[in-house]
């Protein structure tokens, strides 16, 4: 959230080790979303309603400007209950101390309300209805039905369960870390969570869930019926494992907030490790937050666009001389010299010459991750793979490749399918790392130039295809391609030549963490 010009990030943290457990709410602040100052934990187990853990939740800014936090506590019976905390001193812009209400828990499972006591967690940012009642949703499940339970309140302290959930899906399992927010149909500006729209027709709503079964984040776009408190997905959307994802790599338990200072909605996501638990313990940490992303609705109304916040560009230092109009012939690589390849920001624009040379995609190829796994970077096709090799060792014993392939939708067709892959299979000589290959279809017209951006930071690669229409985050731990021994290449291993219209690369400074 943002309070008095200061950004606040609260996150789940184990102060006693690099493994899960002893969860508290860690707290850091920033003026630019990039450089952070840590503070003592804001919320930690201290009372019966959270004695066994302070789990996830959300902040809400009340109309008087006061921030409050709703969070899940684990009580002595290991039941999940919802609690509230508020700042001790509102004049402190850093909000370094928080106090819990004696009325906690505010929401609790019982036999009457039919809530699963072990699957009732992660309250969202609340929004204010036209009836002046607050609404909040909480993730839950009943048997295999995943659902977002709605509660309402007049005073933010006494909460009543609504008769019907905001939305549900039979068969999808537990809905963790739900998020519900409005987006404008026109432009990229953010919308405050309680906004009704002026007029309402210009707004759509997004429901995002983290599926416990798959450990991926999914979203649907639709309409919020404010009278019935129901979310109705648009045609073509279903809130289950077939829904679009924020990110097709390692990305989970994400949350957005409205940045009132810059009129944008910001997305945060958590990325776990690809290394073993033993390695995590040895290095002393596990799990990161990705670079915050601005998020908005595409003009088509059918998908969300994500792009790293502009502030990250302040870390750019030395820029590689702009490479323009280079031809990548079949089987060729172009090394990008003069950049710290282990800590870089790279943007490249490709142009495909002859789309007619694209292979026809098989009708059964509906899973992009499976296609990328079967057709790794070494497999040639008519158009692709072409893209970037990052965190590469000198002799290519190690590399992570992020690339495109283009297919015809069917024979004699003018329609094409663009596939984006992030291939970790050669990312490290260390055998026990997770080297999963990821993939996503990109909803772009390949007659136009194809853009690819990669934020590279030693063990993480955040890739954005088609100007943010597809995002893939990967975690890699090379043994050779580290520090100054890391290299960066543009490549084309397809049968047809590809043009590099433009390539920019910057060495990046490190963010400052006090």
C-alpha positions in Angstrom: 0.0 0.0 0.0 1.0 3.7 -0.1 0.6 5.9 2.9 1.7 9.5 3.1 3.9 9.1 0.1 5.6 5.9 1.5 5.2 2.5 -0.1 4.7 -0.3 2.4 5.4 -4.0 1.6 4.2 -6.6 4.1 5.3 -10.2 3.4 5.3 -13.6 4.9 8.6 -14.3 6.6 10.3 -16.9 8.8 12.7 -15.0 11.1 14.3 -18.2 12.3 15.4 -19.8 9.0 15.2 -20.2 5.2 12.4 -22.8 5.4 8.7 -22.4 5.9 7.5 -21.9 9.5 7.3 -19.4 12.3 5.4 -17.0 9.9 5.2 -13.3 10.8 4.4 -10.2 8.8 7.7 -8.7 7.8 7.6 -5.0 6.9 9.7 -2.8 4.5 9.2 0.7 3.2 10.3 2.6 0.1 9.8 5.8 -1.8 10.3 4.3 -5.2 9.3 0.6 -5.1 12.9 -0.4 -5.8 15.1 0.6 -2.8 13.8 -0.7 0.5 14.3 -0.1 4.2 13.3 -3.1 6.5 11.5 -2.5 9.8 10.7 -4.8 12.7 7.8 -7.3 11.9 4.5 -5.5 11.8 2.4 -8.5 13.0 3.6 -11.6 14.9 1.9 -14.3 17.0 0.9 -12.8 20.4 -2.7 -13.7 21.2 -5.0 -16.8 21.1 -6.4 -15.7 17.7 -3.0 -15.9 16.0 -0.8 -17.8 18.4 0.0 -20.5 15.8 0.8 -18.1 12.9 0.0 -14.8 11.2 -0.8 -15.7 7.7 -1.6 -13.7 4.6 -4.0 -10.8 4.2 -4.4 -7.3 2.8 -4.3 -3.7 3.7 -7.3 -1.3 3.1 -7.1 2.5 3.3 -10.3 3.8 5.0 -12.0 7.0 3.7 -10.4 9.0 6.5 -7.0 7.9 5.2 -6.4 5.4 8.0 -4.8 2.1 6.9 -6.0 -1.2 8.5 -4.9 -4.8 7.9 -7.1 -7.8 7.7 -5.1 -11.0 8.1 -5.5 -14.7 8.8 -4.5 -16.0 12.2 -4.1 -19.6 13.3 -5.8 -20.2 16.7 -5.0 -22.8 19.4 -7.2 -25.3 17.6 -5.3 -24.7 14.3 -8.4 -23.1 12.9 -8.0 -20.2 10.4 -9.7 -17.0 11.6 -9.7 -13.4 10.3 -8.3 -10.6 12.4 -7.7 -6.9 12.2 -4.6 -4.7 13.1 -4.1 -1.0 12.9 -1.2 1.4 13.3 -0.4 2.7 16.8 0.7 6.0 15.5 -0.8 7.5 12.4 1.6 10.4 12.4 4.4 8.0 11.7 4.6 7.7 7.9 6.6 4.5 8.3 3.9 2.8 10.5 6.5 1.0 12.5 4.1 -0.3 15.2 0.8 -2.0 14.9 -1.9 -3.0 17.4 -4.5 -5.8 17.3 -8.2 -5.3 18.1 -9.5 -6.9 21.3 -12.5 -7.8 19.2 -10.4 -10.4 17.2 -11.2 -12.7 15.6 -13.7 -10.8 13.5 -14.6 -13.7 11.3 -14.4 -17.4 12.3 -15.6 -20.7 11.0 -18.3 -22.6 12.8 -20.8 -25.4 12.2 -23.6 -22.9 11.4 -21.9 -21.0 8.6 -20.5 -24.2 7.0 -17.0 -22.9 6.5 -14.0 -25.3 6.4 -11.9 -24.3 9.4 -8.7 -25.5 7.6 -9.5 -23.7 4.3 -10.5 -20.2 5.2 -7.8 -17.6 4.6 -6.2 -14.6 2.9 -8.7 -11.7 3.1 -8.6 -9.2 0.3 -8.4 -5.5 0.3 -12.0 -4.4 1.2 -14.2 -2.3 -1.0 -17.1 0.0 -0.1 -20.5 -0.6 -1.7 -23.1 1.9 -2.8 -25.0 0.9 0.4 -22.1 2.1 2.5 -21.2 -1.4 3.5 -17.7 -2.8 3.2 -17.1 -6.0 1.4 -14.2 -8.4 1.6 -13.7 -11.9 0.1 -11.8 -14.8 1.7 -10.5 -17.8 -0.1 -11.9 -21.2 0.8 -13.1 -24.6 -0.4 -15.8 -27.1 0.4 -14.8 -30.5 -0.7 -13.5 -29.8 -4.3 -15.4 -26.6 -4.7 -13.2 -23.5 -4.6 -14.9 -20.3 -3.6 -14.5 -16.7 -2.6 -16.6 -16.1 0.5 -18.1 -12.6 0.8 -18.4 -10.8 4.2 -20.0 -7.4 4.7 -19.7 -4.8 7.4 -20.9 -1.3 8.2 -18.0 -0.4 10.6 -15.2 -2.7 9.5 -15.4 -4.5 12.9 -18.6 -6.5 12.9 -18.7 -8.7 9.8 -21.5 -10.8 8.5 -21.2 -13.7 6.0 -23.2 -13.2 2.8 -25.6 -16.0 1.8 -23.8 -16.6 -1.5 -20.1 -16.4 -2.4 -18.8 -13.8 -4.8 -17.9 -16.7 -7.2 -17.1 -20.4 -7.1 -16.0 -23.3 -9.2 -16.7 -27.0 -8.7 -13.6 -29.1 -8.9 -10.8 -26.5 -8.7 -9.9 -27.0 -5.0 -8.7 -24.4 -2.6 -8.6 -20.8 -3.7 -5.7 -19.1 -2.0 -4.8 -15.4 -1.9 -7.8 -14.1 -3.9 -7.7 -10.6 -5.3 -10.6 -8.6 -6.7 -10.3 -5.2 -8.4 -11.8 -3.0 -11.1 -10.0 -2.1 -14.3 -10.8 0.6 -16.9 -11.7 -0.5 -20.4 -9.8 2.5 -21.8 -6.2 3.3 -21.1 -3.7 2.0 -18.7 -4.5 4.0 -15.6 -5.4 2.2 -12.4 -8.8 2.3 -10.6 -9.3 2.6 -6.9 -10.7 -0.6 -5.4 -14.0 0.9 -4.3 -14.6 2.8 -7.5 -18.0 2.5 -9.2 -16.9 4.0 -12.4 -18.1 7.1 -14.2 -20.1 5.7 -15.7 -20.1 2.1 -14.6 -20.0 0.8 -18.2 -16.3 1.8 -18.6 -15.2 -0.6 -15.8 -14.6 -4.4 -15.8 -13.6 -6.4 -12.8 -10.8 -8.9 -12.4 -11.0 -11.9 -10.0 -7.6 -13.6 -9.4 -7.0 -16.7 -7.4 -4.0 -18.8 -6.5 -4.9 -22.4 -7.0 -3.4 -24.5 -4.2 -3.5 -27.6 -6.4 -1.3 -26.2 -9.1 0.6 -23.4 -7.3 -0.2 -21.0 -10.2 -2.1 -17.7 -10.3 -5.1 -17.5 -12.6 -7.5 -14.6 -13.4 -10.8 -14.0 -15.1 -12.3 -10.8 -16.5 -16.0 -10.1 -16.0 -18.7 -8.0 -14.6 -19.5 -7.3 -10.9 -23.2 -7.2 -10.1 -23.2 -4.8 -7.2 -26.8 -5.6 -6.2 -26.4 -9.3 -6.0 -22.7 -9.2 -4.9 -21.9 -11.6 -7.7 -19.0 -11.8 -10.2 -20.0 -13.0 -13.6 -17.0 -13.9 -15.9 -17.2 -12.8 -19.5 -17.8 -15.4 -22.2 -14.8 -17.6 -22.7 -13.6 -17.3 -19.1 -13.8 -19.9 -16.4 -12.3 -19.6 -13.0 -10.2 -22.8 -12.9 -7.0 -24.2 -14.3 -7.9 -23.3 -17.9 -8.1 -19.5 -17.1 -5.2 -17.2 -18.2 -2.3 -16.8 -15.8 -0.5 -13.7 -14.7 2.8 -15.5 -15.2 3.5 -18.9 -16.8 6.7 -19.6 -14.8 7.4 -19.5 -11.0 4.9 -16.9 -9.7 2.4 -17.4 -6.9 0.4 -15.7 -4.1 0.3 -12.4 -5.9 -1.5 -9.3 -4.8 -2.3 -5.9 -6.3 -2.7 -2.5 -4.8 -3.9 0.9 -6.1 -1.1 3.4 -6.2 -3.0 6.7 -5.7 0.2 8.8 -6.1 0.7 7.7 -9.7 -2.8 6.5 -10.6 -1.8 2.9 -11.4 -2.4 -0.6 -10.2 0.7 -2.4 -9.0 1.1 -6.2 -9.0 3.5 -8.0 -6.6 4.3 -11.7 -6.9 6.3 -14.3 -4.9 8.8 -16.5 -6.6 10.1 -19.6 -4.9 13.5 -21.3 -5.4 14.6 -23.8 -8.0 17.4 -25.0 -5.7 17.2 -27.7 -3.1 16.2 -27.0 0.5 19.7 -27.9 1.6 21.0 -25.2 -0.7 18.5 -22.7 0.6 19.6 -23.4 4.2 23.3 -23.0 3.2 22.7 -19.6 1.4 20.5 -18.5 4.3 17.4 -17.3 2.3 14.6 -18.6 0.2 12.0 -16.9 -1.9 11.9 -13.4 -3.5 9.5 -10.8 -4.6 9.6 -10.1 -8.3 10.0 -6.6 -9.7 6.7 -4.8 -9.2 4.6 -4.6 -12.3 2.0 -2.1 -13.5 -1.1 -4.0 -14.6 -4.0 -3.0 -16.8 -6.6 -4.3 -19.2 -5.7 -4.7 -22.9 -7.8 -2.8 -25.4 -9.4 -6.1 -26.5 -10.8 -6.5 -23.1 -9.7 -10.1 -23.1 -6.4 -10.1 -21.2 -4.3 -8.1 -18.8 -1.0 -6.5 -19.7 1.9 -6.4 -17.3 5.1 -4.3 -17.4 7.9 -3.6 -14.9 7.3 -0.3 -13.1 9.2 2.6 -14.7 11.2 3.1 -11.5 13.3 0.0 -12.2 14.9 1.9 -15.1 16.6 4.1 -12.5 18.9 1.1 -11.9 20.1 1.2 -15.6 23.7 2.3 -16.0 25.9 1.5 -18.9 24.0 1.0 -22.1 25.2 -1.3 -24.9 25.4 0.6 -28.2 22.0 0.3 -29.8 22.1 -2.7 -32.2 19.9 -2.1 -35.3 18.9 -4.0 -38.3 21.0 -7.1 -37.7 20.2 -10.3 -39.6 20.2 -13.5 -37.6 20.7 -16.3 -40.1 19.7 -19.9 -39.4 21.8 -21.4 -36.7 23.4 -18.1 -35.7 24.2 -16.3 -32.4 25.0 -12.7 -31.8 26.8 -12.0 -28.5 25.9 -8.7 -26.8 29.2 -7.3 -25.4 29.8 -4.6 -22.9 26.9 -5.5 -20.5 27.1 -7.1 -17.1 25.1 -10.1 -18.3 24.4 -11.4 -14.8 22.5 -8.2 -13.9 20.9 -6.6 -16.9 17.8 -5.3 -18.6 17.4 -6.3 -22.2 14.9 -5.2 -24.8 14.8 -6.7 -28.3 12.5 -6.3 -31.3 12.4 -9.1 -33.9 10.9 -9.1 -37.4 10.0 -12.3 -39.2 10.5 -12.2 -42.9 8.4 -15.0 -44.4 5.5 -16.3 -42.3 4.6 -18.8 -45.0 7.6 -20.8 -43.9 6.0 -21.5 -40.5 5.2 -25.1 -39.6 1.6 -26.1 -39.1 0.7 -26.6 -35.4 -0.7 -30.0 -34.5 -4.4 -29.8 -33.4 -3.6 -31.6 -30.2 -0.9 -29.0 -29.2 -3.0 -27.0 -26.8 -0.6 -27.0 -23.8 2.2 -24.4 -24.4 4.4 -25.7 -21.6 4.2 -29.2 -23.1 5.1 -27.9 -26.6 8.1 -26.0 -25.2 9.2 -29.1 -23.2 9.0 -31.4 -26.3 10.5 -28.8 -28.7 13.3 -27.4 -26.6 15.8 -24.8 -27.9 17.7 -27.5 -29.9 14.7 -28.5 -32.1 14.6 -26.5 -35.3 11.3 -25.4 -36.9 10.3 -23.2 -39.8 10.2 -20.1 -37.7 12.0 -20.5 -34.4 13.3 -20.9 -31.9 14.7 -17.3 -31.9 15.2 -15.1 -28.9 17.7 -14.5 -26.1 20.2 -16.8 -24.3 20.8 -15.4 -20.9 23.1 -16.4 -18.0 25.2 -18.3 -20.5 28.6 -19.7 -19.9 31.4 -19.0 -22.4 31.2 -22.3 -24.1 27.4 -22.8 -23.6 27.7 -25.5 -21.0 25.0 -23.5 -19.3 22.4 -21.1 -20.6 18.7 -20.2 -20.1 16.9 -19.5 -23.4 13.9 -17.3 -23.8 12.4 -17.5 -27.3 9.6 -17.5 -29.7 8.3 -20.0 -32.3 5.6 -19.2 -34.8 3.2 -21.8 -36.2 0.4 -21.7 -38.8 -2.9 -22.3 -37.1 -3.7 -24.8 -39.9 -2.6 -25.6 -43.5 -3.3 -22.8 -46.1 -4.3 -20.5 -43.3 -3.6 -16.8 -42.7 -3.8 -17.3 -39.0 -0.8 -17.9 -36.9 0.1 -19.0 -33.3 2.9 -17.4 -31.4 4.6 -19.5 -28.7 6.9 -18.1 -26.1 9.2 -20.5 -24.1 11.6 -20.2 -21.2 13.9 -23.2 -21.3 15.8 -24.0 -18.2 16.9 -27.5 -19.2 20.5 -26.3 -19.7 20.5 -23.6 -17.1 22.9 -25.2 -14.6 25.3 -28.1 -14.3 23.9 -28.7 -10.8 21.7 -31.7 -11.2 19.2 -31.3 -8.3 17.9 -27.9 -9.4 14.3 -27.7 -10.8 14.9 -27.2 -14.5 11.3 -27.1 -15.7 10.6 -25.5 -19.1 7.8 -23.0 -19.2 5.6 -21.9 -22.1 2.8 -19.5 -23.0 0.8 -18.6 -26.1 1.2 -14.9 -27.0 -1.9 -13.1 -28.4 -0.1 -11.0 -31.0 0.0 -10.6 -34.7 3.3 -11.9 -36.0 3.0 -9.7 -39.1 4.1 -7.0 -36.7 7.5 -6.9 -34.9 7.8 -9.2 -31.8 9.1 -7.7 -28.7 10.9 -9.5 -25.9 12.2 -8.0 -22.6 14.2 -9.8 -20.0 15.2 -8.6 -16.5 18.1 -10.7 -15.5 19.3 -10.8 -11.8 21.7 -13.6 -11.1 19.2 -16.3 -10.1 16.0 -14.9 -11.6 14.9 -14.1 -15.2 11.7 -12.2 -15.7 10.6 -12.3 -19.3 7.9 -10.2 -21.0 6.7 -11.1 -24.5 4.6 -9.0 -26.8 4.9 -5.9 -24.7 3.7 -7.7 -21.6 1.0 -9.9 -23.1 2.8 -13.0 -21.8 5.1 -13.2 -18.8 7.4 -16.0 -17.6 9.5 -15.9 -14.5 12.2 -18.5 -14.0 14.7 -19.3 -11.2 18.1 -20.6 -12.2 21.4 -21.3 -10.4 24.2 -21.6 -12.8 27.6 -22.8 -11.6 29.7 -21.4 -14.4 27.7 -18.5 -15.8 28.0 -16.3 -12.7 29.3 -12.7 -12.3 31.7 -11.6 -15.0 31.6 -15.1 -16.5 28.1 -14.7 -17.6 27.3 -14.0 -21.3 24.3 -12.7 -23.2 23.3 -13.7 -26.8 20.6 -13.1 -29.3 20.1 -16.3 -31.4 18.1 -17.9 -34.2 18.1 -21.7 -34.4 15.1 -21.8 -36.9 15.4 -22.6 -40.6 14.6 -19.1 -41.7 16.5 -15.9 -41.1 15.1 -13.4 -38.6 15.8 -9.7 -38.3 16.8 -7.9 -35.1 15.3 -4.5 -35.7 16.5 -3.1 -32.4 18.3 -4.4 -29.3 19.0 -2.4 -26.2 20.8 -3.7 -23.1 21.7 -2.0 -19.9 23.9 -3.1 -17.0 21.9 -2.7 -13.8 22.9 -1.3 -10.4 21.8 -3.2 -7.4 18.8 -2.0 -5.4 19.6 -0.5 -2.0 18.4 -2.5 1.0 19.3 -0.8 4.2 
